[in-house]
Amino acid sequence: MSRQRKIIHIDADCFYAAIEMRDDPSLREVPLAIGGSSKTRGVLSTANYIARSFGVHSAMPTAVAKRLCPSLIVVSGDMEKYRLASRQMHAIFRQYTDIIEPLSLDEAYLDVTDSGAYQGSATRIAEQIRRQVVEQIGITVSAGVATNKFIAKVASDWQKPNGLTTITPAQQFEFVSQLPVKCISGIGKVSQEKLGVLGVFLCSDLQNIDFSILQKNFGSMAFRLSQYAMGIDSRPVQVSRERKSVSVEHTFSEDLLSLEACLSQLPELLDSLDKRMAGRGFESQINKYYLKLKFNDFKQTTIEQSIQSSFSKEVFSSLLKQAYQRQSRPVRLIGVGYRLASLAPRQLDMSFD
């Protein structure tokens, strides 16, 4: 029988906003969000907990957020400052393990199964990491401790903000059984609706449903779904996460009213894409061109094309024309990018929706 893993999931509390509140104490007691201006159709990347109490959340248009919370202060943010804080966090993580899987600048899994720190106690390691982040970086993080990634991630959100939740092996089944199925990784609105039709709302419901019914409705994903519902997750903490794409996009302050207006924006977008690619060594992995349009009714379309014998950025003009013709209406956002091929064969991680 293999040893049980000791997994910690660390997630910073309203990361970007927390950094801004750290650096400007006047922002600590007011509703604050990071994002673009409402005058330029900005979108929020995060909000502090005061703002969230008004219903403000990430990915919300700034104009909508300001209607919900007229006193909301929106700052544009400083990515270099956030990246520095992220590097400082990871330096703390590496004091306890080298097996770290970053999910974003402010979120990561740590496998501390073989760590000798604090007599191998994952909970005490998580406590110390949280303490060091406060003392050295000046922000708080929440942590979840469990035997696998799924439960650790759910646990880190259990007592947010500034919380620590440990789910022991003895508590694991009871903890998972009470969870809404939306807590399962990959379960989106479509899958929730399908499960709801089957009378499945909690993981305990999912545990009791006949597997043949689950398989009929979810196909090859039924097994993984049933395993998560039992609290079983064998995924290892992956030190290297492969990038699947590189892209840039821009939301325009005024709608682009014609195809020609859209085409005129391509050179600047492709220049930004070149800068994002520079020095990162992804060129050999490019296998598709990718373009996205979002129209003024907020509907969007994406189009891709495999790279054939030779590489040419002129393809983006053709893709833009094809994408535009699908709606032929004013455009509010254009995105361009490349899909990257995997460096080595690996099992696909399929989502449920």
C-alpha positions in Angstrom: 0.0 0.0 0.0 1.4 3.4 -1.1 2.0 6.2 1.4 -0.7 8.8 1.7 0.4 12.1 0.3 0.5 15.3 2.2 -0.7 18.1 0.0 -1.0 21.8 0.8 -2.9 24.2 -1.4 -2.0 27.8 -0.9 -4.2 30.7 -2.3 -3.5 34.3 -1.6 -6.5 36.4 -0.4 -7.6 38.9 -3.1 -3.9 39.0 -4.2 -3.6 42.1 -6.4 -5.9 44.1 -4.1 -4.0 42.9 -1.0 -0.7 44.2 -2.5 -2.3 47.5 -3.2 -3.8 47.7 0.3 -0.4 46.8 1.8 1.3 49.6 -0.1 -1.4 52.2 0.5 -3.0 51.9 3.9 -5.8 54.4 2.9 -7.2 51.6 0.7 -7.6 49.1 3.5 -11.1 50.1 4.7 -12.7 51.0 1.3 -14.1 48.9 -1.5 -11.2 48.3 -3.9 -10.8 46.6 -7.2 -8.0 46.1 -9.7 -8.9 46.5 -13.4 -9.6 48.8 -16.3 -11.5 52.1 -16.3 -15.3 52.0 -16.8 -14.7 54.7 -19.4 -12.7 52.3 -21.5 -14.8 49.1 -21.0 -12.4 47.8 -18.4 -12.9 44.5 -16.7 -11.9 43.7 -13.1 -9.2 41.1 -12.3 -9.9 41.0 -8.6 -11.6 42.9 -5.7 -11.1 43.1 -2.0 -13.6 41.6 0.4 -15.3 44.9 1.2 -16.1 45.3 -2.5 -17.2 41.6 -2.8 -19.9 42.3 -0.1 -21.6 44.5 -2.8 -21.5 41.6 -5.3 -18.4 42.8 -7.1 -16.2 40.0 -8.4 -13.4 39.2 -10.9 -14.1 39.2 -14.6 -17.0 41.7 -14.0 -17.1 44.8 -16.3 -15.9 47.8 -14.3 -19.0 49.8 -15.3 -21.2 47.1 -13.8 -19.1 47.0 -10.6 -19.4 50.7 -10.2 -23.2 50.5 -10.5 -23.3 47.8 -7.8 -20.8 49.8 -5.6 -20.7 53.5 -6.5 -17.9 54.2 -4.0 -15.7 51.5 -5.5 -12.1 52.6 -6.0 -10.6 51.0 -9.1 -6.8 51.0 -9.7 -5.0 49.8 -12.8 -2.5 47.6 -10.9 1.2 46.9 -11.3 2.0 43.4 -12.7 5.7 43.7 -12.0 4.9 44.3 -8.3 2.6 41.3 -8.2 5.1 39.1 -10.0 7.7 40.1 -7.4 5.4 39.2 -4.5 4.7 35.8 -6.3 8.4 35.1 -6.5 8.8 35.9 -2.8 6.0 33.5 -2.0 7.6 30.7 -4.0 10.9 31.3 -2.3 9.1 30.6 1.0 7.5 27.5 -0.4 10.9 26.2 -1.5 12.1 26.2 2.1 9.8 23.2 2.6 9.6 21.4 -0.7 10.7 21.5 -4.3 7.5 19.8 -5.5 5.5 22.9 -6.3 2.8 23.2 -8.9 1.9 26.9 -9.6 -1.7 27.5 -10.8 -1.3 31.3 -11.1 0.8 34.0 -9.5 -0.9 33.6 -6.2 -1.9 30.0 -6.1 0.0 26.7 -5.9 0.0 23.1 -4.7 2.8 21.9 -2.5 3.6 18.2 -1.9 5.3 18.0 1.5 5.0 14.2 1.9 8.8 13.9 2.3 9.5 17.1 4.1 11.2 16.7 7.4 10.2 20.2 8.6 8.1 20.3 11.8 8.4 16.5 12.2 6.6 16.1 8.8 3.4 17.8 9.9 1.8 19.3 6.8 -0.5 21.5 9.0 2.4 23.0 10.9 4.3 23.6 7.6 1.2 25.4 6.3 0.9 27.5 9.5 4.6 28.5 9.2 4.2 29.4 5.4 1.2 31.6 6.2 3.1 33.3 9.1 6.2 33.9 6.9 4.0 35.3 4.0 2.5 37.8 6.4 5.8 38.8 8.0 7.9 38.9 4.8 5.4 40.0 2.1 2.7 41.7 4.1 -0.3 39.9 2.8 -2.4 36.9 3.9 -2.9 33.5 2.3 -5.4 30.8 3.0 -4.3 27.1 3.0 -5.9 23.7 2.7 -4.2 20.5 3.9 -5.3 17.1 2.7 -4.1 13.8 1.2 -4.9 15.0 -2.4 -5.2 18.0 -4.6 -9.0 18.1 -4.9 -9.7 18.1 -1.2 -6.8 20.5 -0.4 -8.1 23.0 -2.9 -11.6 22.9 -1.6 -10.2 23.2 2.0 -8.2 26.3 1.2 -11.4 28.1 0.4 -13.3 26.8 3.5 -12.2 29.5 5.9 -11.2 32.3 3.6 -9.8 34.9 4.0 -6.7 34.2 6.1 -7.8 30.6 7.0 -6.3 27.2 7.4 -8.3 24.0 7.1 -6.9 20.5 7.5 -8.9 17.5 6.4 -7.4 14.4 8.0 -7.8 10.9 6.3 -10.4 10.1 8.9 -12.4 13.2 8.1 -12.1 13.0 4.4 -15.2 11.0 3.4 -17.5 13.0 5.6 -16.1 16.3 4.4 -16.5 15.4 0.7 -20.0 14.0 1.2 -21.4 17.4 2.3 -19.9 19.3 -0.7 -22.1 20.7 -3.5 -21.1 19.0 -6.8 -20.0 22.4 -8.1 -16.9 22.0 -5.9 -15.7 19.2 -8.1 -12.9 20.3 -10.5 -14.4 20.8 -14.0 -18.0 20.9 -13.0 -19.6 23.9 -14.7 -23.1 25.2 -15.1 -23.9 22.7 -17.9 -22.8 19.7 -15.8 -24.6 21.1 -12.7 -27.8 21.2 -14.7 -27.4 17.7 -16.0 -26.7 16.4 -12.5 -29.6 18.4 -11.1 -32.0 16.6 -13.5 -30.7 13.3 -12.0 -31.4 14.6 -8.5 -27.7 15.0 -7.8 -26.8 18.2 -5.9 -24.3 17.0 -3.2 -21.3 14.6 -3.5 -23.3 12.3 -1.2 -26.0 12.2 -4.0 -23.3 11.4 -6.5 -21.9 8.6 -4.3 -25.3 6.9 -4.4 -26.3 7.2 -8.0 -26.0 4.1 -10.2 -22.7 4.2 -12.2 -24.5 3.1 -15.4 -26.7 6.2 -15.2 -23.7 8.4 -14.7 -21.9 6.8 -17.6 -24.9 7.2 -19.8 -24.9 10.9 -19.1 -21.2 11.7 -18.8 -19.5 9.0 -20.9 -15.8 8.4 -20.2 -15.8 11.2 -17.6 -18.2 9.3 -15.3 -15.4 7.4 -13.6 -13.4 10.5 -12.7 -16.6 12.2 -11.5 -17.4 9.3 -9.2 -13.9 9.2 -7.9 -13.9 12.8 -6.9 -17.3 12.4 -5.2 -15.6 9.8 -3.0 -12.7 12.1 -2.3 -10.3 10.1 -4.4 -7.8 12.0 -6.5 -4.6 10.4 -7.6 -3.2 13.3 -9.6 0.4 14.1 -8.5 1.6 17.6 -7.8 3.3 18.5 -11.2 6.4 20.5 -10.9 6.3 21.7 -14.5 3.0 22.9 -16.0 3.1 23.2 -19.8 1.8 26.4 -21.3 -0.8 25.6 -23.9 -1.0 29.0 -25.6 0.4 32.6 -25.8 -2.0 35.4 -26.6 -2.8 39.1 -26.3 -6.1 40.8 -26.5 -7.5 44.4 -26.4 -10.9 45.8 -25.5 -11.5 49.0 -27.4 -12.9 52.1 -25.9 -15.2 52.5 -28.9 -16.6 49.7 -31.1 -14.8 49.0 -34.3 -17.6 49.5 -36.9 -16.1 47.8 -39.9 -13.8 45.0 -41.0 -11.3 47.6 -42.2 -11.2 49.2 -38.7 -10.5 45.8 -37.2 -7.8 45.0 -39.7 -6.1 48.3 -38.9 -5.7 47.2 -35.3 -3.8 43.9 -36.2 -0.3 45.3 -36.6 -0.2 46.7 -33.0 -1.7 43.6 -31.6 0.8 41.4 -33.4 3.6 43.6 -32.2 2.4 43.1 -28.6 2.2 39.3 -29.3 5.8 39.4 -30.5 6.9 41.1 -27.3 5.1 38.5 -25.2 6.8 35.7 -27.1 10.3 37.3 -27.1 12.9 35.3 -25.2 10.6 32.6 -24.0 11.6 29.8 -26.4 8.1 28.9 -27.5 8.7 29.3 -31.2 9.4 25.6 -31.8 6.1 24.7 -30.1 3.8 26.9 -32.2 1.3 24.6 -34.1 -1.8 26.9 -34.6 -2.7 30.5 -35.2 -5.6 31.7 -33.0 -7.9 34.7 -33.2 -10.9 35.8 -31.1 -13.5 38.5 -31.7 -16.0 39.7 -29.2 -18.9 41.7 -30.7 -20.9 44.6 -29.3 -23.6 42.2 -28.1 -20.9 40.4 -26.0 -21.1 37.3 -28.2 -17.7 36.0 -29.2 -16.2 33.7 -31.8 -12.8 32.1 -32.0 -11.0 30.6 -35.0 -7.9 28.6 -35.4 -5.7 27.4 -38.2 -2.9 24.9 -38.1 0.5 26.0 -39.3 1.4 24.3 -42.6 4.8 24.3 -44.3 5.8 27.9 -43.5 5.0 30.4 -40.7 3.4 33.7 -41.7 1.6 36.3 -39.6 -0.4 37.3 -42.7 -2.7 34.4 -41.8 -4.2 36.5 -39.0 -5.7 38.9 -41.5 -7.5 35.9 -43.2 -8.7 34.6 -39.8 -10.0 38.0 -38.9 -12.0 38.3 -42.1 -13.5 34.8 -41.5 -14.3 35.5 -37.9 -15.8 38.9 -38.7 -18.1 37.5 -41.4 -19.7 35.2 -38.8 -21.6 38.2 -37.3 -20.7 41.3 -39.4 -21.4 43.6 -36.5 -19.3 46.1 -34.4 -16.4 44.6 -32.6 -15.4 45.5 -29.0 -12.4 43.1 -28.5 -9.8 41.4 -30.6 -7.4 38.7 -29.4 -4.6 37.0 -31.3 -2.3 34.3 -30.2 -0.6 30.9 -30.8 -1.6 27.4 -29.6 1.5 25.5 -28.5 2.2 21.8 -29.0 3.1 19.6 -26.1 6.8 18.9 -25.7 6.1 15.3 -24.8 3.1 13.0 -25.0 0.8 13.1 -22.0 -2.7 12.2 -21.0 -5.3 14.7 -21.8 -7.0 16.4 -18.8 -10.6 16.5 -20.0 -13.1 19.0 -18.5 -16.7 18.0 -17.9 -18.3 20.9 -19.9 
